[in-house]
Amino acid sequence: MKNEKQSTWSKIADSATFKSMLIGVLILLMLIPVNMIRQLIAEREHTSESVASEISSKWGDRQTLTGPIIVVPYKYNMMDNNTLKEVRDYAYFLPEELDIEAGMDPEIRYRSIYKVVVYQANIKVKGFFDHPNFEKLNRAVTSIDWANAFVCIGISDMRGVRSEIAFNWNNDKKEVASGISGTRIVESGVTVKIPLSAENSNNKTYAFDFNMTLNGSSGLFFIPVGKTTKAVVLSSWKSPSFDGAFLPDQREITSSGFNSQWNVFNYNRNFPQMWTGDSYHIDSSEFGTNLLLPVDHYQKTTRSVKYAIMFIALTFLVFFLVELISHKRIHPLQYLLVSIGLVLFYSLLLALSEQMNFNLAYALSAVGIISLITAYSHSIFKQTKQTVVMGVFLIMLYLFLYVVLQLEDMALLIGSIGLFIALAVVMYISRKVDWYHTQDDDLSQSLPEITPDKE
């Protein structure tokens, strides 16, 4: 009776159905280490971002330059609980022309194995204003404080200012004061007092120009406050990303850097040339350039991990088919060791890509894992032909993943075609398998026999 039970269990354990179910369970279990690898990548990426943020906080964050904008205090009457009150507010007037020229000198700063791109920008700004015209505001104004009018220039991170801001107003040098008070149009920046007069203001214009040196990181952006805004950005950085509400009208990217130019008109944006109060948020119209690092290895490693379960499933499937065809019994523990090797590839890729070029890290990781699993499969199959088949399969698998990672926009199409081909090959190889009979006699009649190598 005991022998009969052992014989029954042996038949169940050796059956293709039981083995395929066991392999399926192992594949599901491997979701645990795959998820741990994903968490490790996210943790390392977060650490990298923290280091970049720390460096940027000391050098200068992403910079946005706003203005200049004329701000004029005024008063008007309003009813509050049946009481007439005089309220103080601000009117904003934008320049008729705004010309910006910025030269960005980039630099890579390192902290341990992490790096961040920073820059120093030499910025020249010029243009002119028409005299503020309150009549066009259609506002019931009781008084205008022309004597306390000022120009505000928004600078998103004041820590990045590295030179005196020489501001000229009608060829007259003005004192520039730090900070912006009384108005919420920009959060930080500088102000320049420009006392105005309502007398003889018809057709009067005010020319301005200023220069500044500004430290920043990642990107440099501008707000198109001019009725006509022209911005030119030049840099020796070879990997720019033009972003924001407007793309450059002209751009040239070469091995020596890039040259870009924007032309933005007042009707391209969603705010007028003059207004009062806090009616408009002008930040949504910013445009500019991000300086991208050439390789984002964390993003590529994350994308590669998405194919981990597919790699494990396909490798298990090849081992299983070889097991059926060659009548070699492969222990579940051997399947488990192979899957651990496949998961280890992503850990190696992450660690090496932090130290070297991603492509080189991928090649070293793939060669190491392919060599390891191929050598281990030879100890299982004991036949050179089957070992070569496994090695070629792994090489094709990792080449396929590399191609998918390089073709980012075509990844879905190439991946789908690759899986279709893999499924077709599996269907072709297994077309004669009698899944209900796994005894050697039955398999020998339905599958091609693989003869062992001659000694």
C-alpha positions as CSV (number, residue, x, y, z in Angstrom):
1,M,0.0,0.0,0.0
2,K,2.9,2.3,0.9
3,N,4.6,1.6,-2.4
4,E,1.4,2.3,-4.3
5,K,1.1,5.7,-2.5
6,Q,4.7,6.5,-3.4
7,S,4.1,5.5,-7.0
8,T,1.0,7.7,-7.2
9,W,2.8,10.7,-5.7
10,S,5.8,10.1,-8.0
11,K,3.5,10.1,-11.0
12,I,1.9,13.4,-9.8
13,A,5.2,15.0,-9.1
14,D,6.5,14.0,-12.6
15,S,3.5,15.1,-14.5
16,A,3.7,18.1,-16.8
17,T,0.5,19.6,-15.2
18,F,1.9,19.5,-11.7
19,K,5.3,20.8,-12.8
20,S,3.7,23.7,-14.8
21,M,1.5,24.6,-11.7
22,L,4.6,24.6,-9.5
23,I,6.4,26.8,-12.0
24,G,3.5,29.2,-12.0
25,V,3.6,29.5,-8.2
26,L,7.4,30.1,-8.3
27,I,6.8,32.9,-10.8
28,L,4.3,34.5,-8.5
29,L,6.7,34.2,-5.6
30,M,9.3,36.0,-7.6
31,L,7.1,39.1,-7.6
32,I,8.3,39.7,-4.0
33,P,12.1,40.2,-4.9
34,V,11.1,42.1,-8.1
35,N,9.1,44.5,-6.0
36,M,12.0,44.9,-3.5
37,I,14.3,45.8,-6.5
38,R,11.7,48.5,-7.5
39,Q,11.7,49.9,-4.0
40,L,15.5,49.9,-4.0
41,I,15.6,51.9,-7.2
42,A,13.0,54.4,-5.9
43,E,15.1,54.8,-2.7
44,R,18.3,55.4,-4.6
45,E,16.6,57.9,-6.9
46,H,15.1,59.7,-3.9
47,T,18.6,59.9,-2.4
48,S,19.9,61.3,-5.6
49,E,17.2,63.9,-5.7
50,S,17.9,64.9,-2.1
51,V,21.6,65.4,-2.9
52,A,20.7,67.5,-5.9
53,S,18.3,69.6,-3.9
54,E,21.0,70.1,-1.2
55,I,23.5,71.3,-3.8
56,S,20.9,73.5,-5.5
57,S,19.9,75.1,-2.2
58,K,23.5,76.3,-1.7
59,W,24.2,77.3,-5.3
60,G,20.8,78.4,-6.6
61,D,17.5,76.6,-7.5
62,R,15.8,76.6,-10.8
63,Q,15.5,80.3,-11.7
64,T,12.6,82.3,-13.2
65,L,13.1,85.9,-14.2
66,T,9.9,88.1,-14.2
67,G,9.8,91.7,-15.3
68,P,10.5,94.5,-15.0
69,I,7.0,95.7,-14.2
70,I,5.9,99.2,-13.2
71,V,3.9,99.2,-10.0
72,V,1.9,102.4,-9.1
73,P,0.0,102.7,-5.7
74,Y,-3.4,104.3,-5.9
75,K,-6.6,104.7,-3.9
76,Y,-10.3,104.1,-4.6
77,N,-13.5,104.1,-2.7
78,M,-15.6,101.1,-1.8
79,M,-18.6,100.3,0.3
80,D,-18.1,98.1,3.4
81,N,-21.1,97.5,5.6
82,N,-22.8,100.6,4.3
83,T,-19.7,102.6,5.0
84,L,-17.6,104.3,2.3
85,K,-14.0,103.4,2.7
86,E,-10.9,104.5,0.9
87,V,-8.8,101.4,-0.1
88,R,-5.1,101.4,-1.2
89,D,-4.2,99.1,-4.1
90,Y,-1.6,98.7,-6.8
91,A,-1.8,99.0,-10.6
92,Y,0.6,97.0,-12.8
93,F,1.9,98.2,-16.2
94,L,4.0,96.0,-18.5
95,P,6.7,97.1,-20.9
96,E,6.0,97.6,-24.6
97,E,9.2,95.9,-25.6
98,L,11.3,93.4,-23.6
99,D,14.6,92.0,-25.0
100,I,16.5,89.3,-23.0
101,E,19.8,87.8,-23.8
102,A,21.2,85.1,-21.5
103,G,24.4,83.2,-21.7
104,M,24.4,80.0,-19.5
105,D,27.8,78.6,-18.4
106,P,26.9,75.0,-17.1
107,E,28.9,72.9,-14.7
108,I,28.4,69.5,-13.1
109,R,28.7,69.3,-9.3
110,Y,29.3,66.0,-7.6
111,R,28.5,64.7,-4.1
112,S,29.7,61.2,-3.6
113,I,28.4,59.2,-6.6
114,Y,25.6,61.7,-7.3
115,K,25.7,64.7,-9.6
116,V,23.6,67.7,-10.5
117,V,24.0,70.3,-13.3
118,V,24.3,73.9,-12.2
119,Y,24.9,77.0,-14.2
120,Q,25.9,80.7,-14.0
121,A,23.9,82.9,-16.4
122,N,25.0,86.4,-17.5
123,I,21.7,88.1,-18.3
124,K,21.1,91.4,-20.2
125,V,17.7,92.9,-20.3
126,K,16.5,96.0,-22.1
127,G,13.2,97.6,-23.4
128,F,10.9,100.5,-22.7
129,F,7.6,101.4,-21.1
130,D,4.8,103.8,-22.1
131,H,3.8,106.1,-19.3
132,P,1.1,104.4,-17.1
133,N,-2.4,105.3,-18.3
134,F,-5.0,104.9,-15.6
135,E,-7.8,105.9,-17.9
136,K,-7.4,102.6,-19.8
137,L,-8.0,100.7,-16.6
138,N,-11.6,101.9,-16.3
139,R,-11.1,102.3,-12.5
140,A,-12.7,104.9,-10.3
141,V,-9.5,106.2,-8.8
142,T,-9.5,108.8,-6.1
143,S,-5.8,109.4,-6.0
144,I,-2.6,108.1,-7.6
145,D,0.7,108.0,-5.6
146,W,3.0,108.8,-8.5
147,A,5.9,109.7,-6.1
148,N,6.0,106.1,-4.7
149,A,5.9,104.3,-8.1
150,F,8.5,101.6,-8.5
151,V,9.7,98.9,-10.8
152,C,9.8,95.3,-9.6
153,I,11.9,92.5,-11.0
154,G,11.0,88.9,-9.9
155,I,13.9,86.5,-9.2
156,S,12.6,83.1,-7.9
157,D,15.8,82.3,-5.8
158,M,17.6,85.4,-4.6
159,R,20.5,83.3,-3.3
160,G,21.6,82.9,-6.9
161,V,22.3,86.6,-7.5
162,R,26.1,86.9,-7.9
163,S,26.6,90.4,-9.0
164,E,25.4,93.9,-8.5
165,I,22.3,94.6,-10.6
166,A,23.1,97.8,-12.6
167,F,19.6,99.2,-13.4
168,N,19.4,102.2,-15.8
169,W,16.2,104.2,-16.2
170,N,16.3,106.6,-19.2
171,N,20.1,106.4,-19.0
172,D,20.0,107.3,-15.3
173,K,21.5,104.7,-12.9
174,K,19.0,103.8,-10.2
175,E,19.5,102.1,-6.8
176,V,18.2,98.6,-6.6
177,A,16.7,97.4,-3.3
178,S,16.3,93.8,-2.2
179,G,12.9,92.4,-1.6
180,I,9.4,93.2,-2.8
181,S,6.8,94.6,-0.4
182,G,3.2,95.5,-0.9
183,T,2.5,93.5,-4.0
184,R,2.0,89.8,-4.5
185,I,2.6,89.6,-8.2
186,V,6.0,87.9,-7.5
187,E,7.2,86.2,-4.4
188,S,10.8,87.4,-4.3
189,G,13.0,89.8,-6.2
190,V,14.2,93.4,-6.2
191,T,12.6,96.8,-6.5
192,V,13.7,100.1,-8.1
193,K,12.1,103.4,-7.1
194,I,11.1,105.5,-10.1
195,P,9.1,108.6,-9.0
196,L,6.8,109.5,-11.8
197,S,4.7,112.6,-12.6
198,A,1.3,112.9,-14.2
199,E,2.3,116.2,-15.9
200,N,3.3,116.2,-19.6
201,S,2.8,112.4,-19.7
202,N,1.3,112.1,-23.2
203,N,3.3,109.9,-25.5
204,K,6.1,109.7,-22.9
205,T,8.3,106.6,-22.8
206,Y,10.8,105.2,-20.4
207,A,13.8,103.2,-21.6
208,F,15.4,100.7,-19.2
209,D,18.3,98.2,-19.2
210,F,20.0,96.1,-16.6
211,N,22.6,93.4,-16.3
212,M,23.0,90.6,-13.7
213,T,24.8,87.4,-13.0
214,L,22.6,84.6,-11.7
215,N,23.4,81.2,-10.4
216,G,20.9,78.4,-10.8
217,S,20.4,74.7,-11.3
218,S,18.4,72.6,-13.8
219,G,16.8,75.4,-15.8
220,L,16.4,79.1,-16.6
221,F,12.9,80.5,-17.3
222,F,11.3,83.8,-18.2
223,I,7.8,85.4,-18.0
224,P,6.9,87.2,-21.3
225,V,5.7,90.5,-19.7
226,G,6.5,92.6,-22.8
227,K,3.9,93.5,-25.3
228,T,6.6,92.0,-27.5
229,T,9.1,89.7,-25.7
230,K,12.2,88.5,-27.4
231,A,14.5,86.1,-25.5
232,V,17.8,84.6,-26.7
233,V,19.5,81.8,-24.7
234,L,23.0,80.5,-25.5
235,S,25.0,77.8,-23.7
236,S,27.7,75.2,-24.2
237,W,25.3,72.5,-22.8
238,K,24.6,69.8,-25.3
239,S,21.4,68.3,-23.9
240,P,18.8,71.1,-23.5
241,S,15.1,70.6,-23.0
242,F,12.9,73.5,-24.1
243,D,9.9,73.7,-21.8
244,G,7.1,75.9,-20.7
245,A,4.2,77.6,-22.4
246,F,6.2,78.5,-25.5
247,L,8.7,76.6,-27.6
248,P,11.6,78.6,-29.3
249,D,10.9,79.9,-32.7
250,Q,14.5,79.2,-33.6
251,R,16.9,76.7,-32.1
252,E,20.2,75.1,-33.0
253,I,21.8,72.2,-31.1
254,T,25.4,71.2,-32.0
255,S,28.3,69.4,-30.4
256,S,29.4,72.8,-29.0
257,G,26.1,73.7,-27.3
258,F,22.8,75.3,-28.2
259,N,21.4,78.6,-29.4
260,S,17.6,79.3,-29.0
261,Q,15.3,82.3,-29.6
262,W,11.7,83.0,-28.5
263,N,9.4,85.7,-29.8
264,V,6.2,86.1,-27.7
265,F,3.5,88.6,-28.2
266,N,0.9,90.0,-25.7
267,Y,-2.0,88.1,-27.4
268,N,-0.1,84.8,-27.0
269,R,-0.5,84.9,-23.2
270,N,-3.5,85.0,-20.8
271,F,-3.0,88.4,-19.1
272,P,-3.2,92.0,-20.4
273,Q,-0.7,94.8,-20.5
274,M,-2.1,96.5,-17.4
275,W,-4.4,95.5,-14.5
276,T,-5.1,96.2,-10.8
277,G,-5.1,94.0,-7.8
278,D,-4.4,90.2,-7.9
279,S,-6.6,89.5,-11.0
280,Y,-4.0,87.5,-12.9
281,H,-1.4,84.8,-12.3
282,I,1.4,85.3,-14.9
283,D,3.5,82.2,-13.9
284,S,1.5,80.0,-16.2
285,S,3.1,81.7,-19.2
286,E,6.7,81.0,-18.3
287,F,9.1,79.5,-20.9
288,G,12.7,78.6,-21.0
289,T,15.3,75.8,-21.0
290,N,16.1,72.9,-18.7
291,L,19.6,71.5,-18.7
292,L,19.2,67.8,-18.7
293,L,21.9,65.3,-17.7
294,P,22.7,63.0,-20.7
295,V,21.6,59.8,-19.0
296,D,18.9,59.1,-16.4
297,H,20.0,55.6,-15.4
298,Y,17.3,55.3,-12.7
299,Q,14.6,55.8,-15.2
300,K,16.1,53.2,-17.6
301,T,16.6,50.7,-14.7
302,T,13.0,51.2,-13.6
303,R,11.8,50.5,-17.2
304,S,13.9,47.4,-17.4
305,V,12.5,46.0,-14.1
306,K,9.0,46.1,-15.7
307,Y,10.1,43.2,-17.9
308,A,11.5,41.1,-15.0
309,I,8.5,38.7,-14.7
310,M,8.4,38.2,-18.4
311,F,12.1,37.3,-18.3
312,I,11.5,34.8,-15.5
313,A,8.5,33.3,-17.2
314,L,10.1,32.9,-20.6
315,T,13.3,31.4,-19.0
316,F,11.2,28.9,-16.9
317,L,9.3,28.0,-20.1
318,V,12.5,27.2,-21.9
319,F,13.8,25.1,-19.1
320,F,10.4,23.3,-18.9
321,L,10.3,22.6,-22.6
322,V,13.9,21.2,-22.5
323,E,12.9,19.1,-19.5
324,L,10.0,17.6,-21.5
325,I,12.0,17.1,-24.6
326,S,15.2,15.7,-23.1
327,H,13.5,13.8,-20.2
328,K,15.8,15.6,-17.7
329,R,14.2,16.1,-14.3
330,I,14.8,19.7,-13.1
331,H,14.2,20.2,-9.4
332,P,12.0,23.2,-8.3
333,L,15.0,24.5,-6.3
334,Q,17.0,24.7,-9.6
335,Y,14.2,26.8,-11.1
336,L,14.4,29.0,-8.0
337,L,18.1,29.5,-8.3
338,V,17.8,30.5,-11.9
339,S,15.1,33.0,-11.1
340,I,17.2,34.6,-8.4
341,G,20.0,35.0,-10.9
342,L,17.6,36.8,-13.3
343,V,16.5,39.2,-10.5
344,L,20.1,39.7,-9.5
345,F,20.7,41.2,-12.9
346,Y,18.6,44.3,-12.0
347,S,20.5,44.8,-8.7
348,L,23.8,44.6,-10.6
349,L,22.5,47.0,-13.3
350,L,21.4,49.6,-10.6
351,A,24.7,49.4,-8.7
352,L,27.0,49.5,-11.8
353,S,25.0,52.3,-13.6
354,E,25.6,54.6,-10.6
355,Q,29.3,54.2,-11.2
356,M,29.6,54.2,-15.0
357,N,27.9,54.6,-18.3
358,F,24.5,52.9,-18.4
359,N,25.3,50.9,-21.6
360,L,28.5,49.6,-20.2
361,A,26.8,48.7,-16.9
362,Y,24.1,46.9,-18.9
363,A,26.6,44.9,-20.9
364,L,28.6,43.9,-17.8
365,S,25.5,42.9,-15.9
366,A,24.0,40.9,-18.8
367,V,27.3,39.1,-19.6
368,G,27.7,38.1,-15.9
369,I,24.2,36.7,-15.5
370,I,24.1,35.0,-19.0
371,S,27.4,33.3,-18.1
372,L,26.2,32.3,-14.7
373,I,22.9,30.8,-15.8
374,T,24.4,29.1,-18.9
375,A,27.1,27.4,-16.8
376,Y,24.5,26.3,-14.3
377,S,22.2,25.0,-17.0
378,H,25.1,22.8,-18.3
379,S,25.3,21.2,-14.9
380,I,21.6,20.4,-15.2
381,F,21.3,19.3,-18.8
382,K,24.7,17.6,-19.1
383,Q,24.5,18.2,-22.8
384,T,26.3,20.9,-24.8
385,K,23.5,21.3,-27.4
386,Q,20.9,22.1,-24.7
387,T,23.4,24.4,-22.9
388,V,24.1,26.3,-26.2
389,V,20.3,26.6,-26.8
390,M,19.9,28.1,-23.3
391,G,22.8,30.5,-23.8
392,V,21.6,31.7,-27.2
393,F,18.1,32.2,-25.7
394,L,19.4,34.4,-22.9
395,I,21.6,36.4,-25.2
396,M,18.5,37.1,-27.5
397,L,16.5,38.0,-24.4
398,Y,18.9,40.6,-23.1
399,L,19.5,42.0,-26.5
400,F,15.7,42.4,-26.9
401,L,15.5,44.3,-23.6
402,Y,18.4,46.5,-24.6
403,V,16.7,47.4,-27.8
404,V,13.4,48.2,-26.0
405,L,15.2,50.5,-23.6
406,Q,16.9,52.4,-26.4
407,L,13.7,52.8,-28.4
408,E,11.7,54.7,-25.8
409,D,8.9,55.9,-28.0
410,M,8.7,52.5,-29.8
411,A,9.0,50.4,-26.7
412,L,5.4,49.3,-26.7
413,L,5.4,48.3,-30.3
414,I,8.7,46.5,-30.2
415,G,7.8,44.8,-26.9
416,S,4.5,43.5,-28.2
417,I,6.1,42.2,-31.4
418,G,8.8,40.5,-29.4
419,L,6.2,38.7,-27.2
420,F,4.2,37.7,-30.2
421,I,7.3,36.1,-31.7
422,A,8.2,34.3,-28.4
423,L,4.6,33.0,-28.1
424,A,4.7,31.7,-31.7
425,V,8.0,29.9,-31.1
426,V,6.7,28.3,-27.9
427,M,3.5,27.2,-29.7
428,Y,5.5,25.7,-32.5
429,I,7.9,23.8,-30.3
430,S,5.1,22.4,-28.0
431,R,2.7,21.6,-30.8
432,K,3.2,17.8,-30.4
433,V,3.4,17.6,-26.7
434,D,0.8,15.2,-25.2
435,W,0.1,17.1,-22.0
436,Y,-2.0,14.2,-20.6
437,H,0.8,11.7,-20.8
438,T,4.3,12.5,-19.6
439,Q,5.8,9.0,-19.4
440,D,9.0,8.6,-21.4
441,D,7.4,6.3,-24.0
442,D,4.7,8.7,-24.8
443,L,7.1,11.7,-25.1
444,S,9.6,9.8,-27.2
445,Q,6.9,9.3,-29.8
446,S,5.6,12.9,-29.8
447,L,8.8,15.0,-29.4
448,P,12.1,15.1,-31.3
449,E,14.8,13.3,-29.3
450,I,17.9,15.1,-28.3
451,T,20.8,12.7,-28.3
452,P,23.6,13.2,-25.7
453,D,27.0,14.3,-26.8
454,K,29.6,11.6,-27.6
455,E,32.4,11.5,-25.1
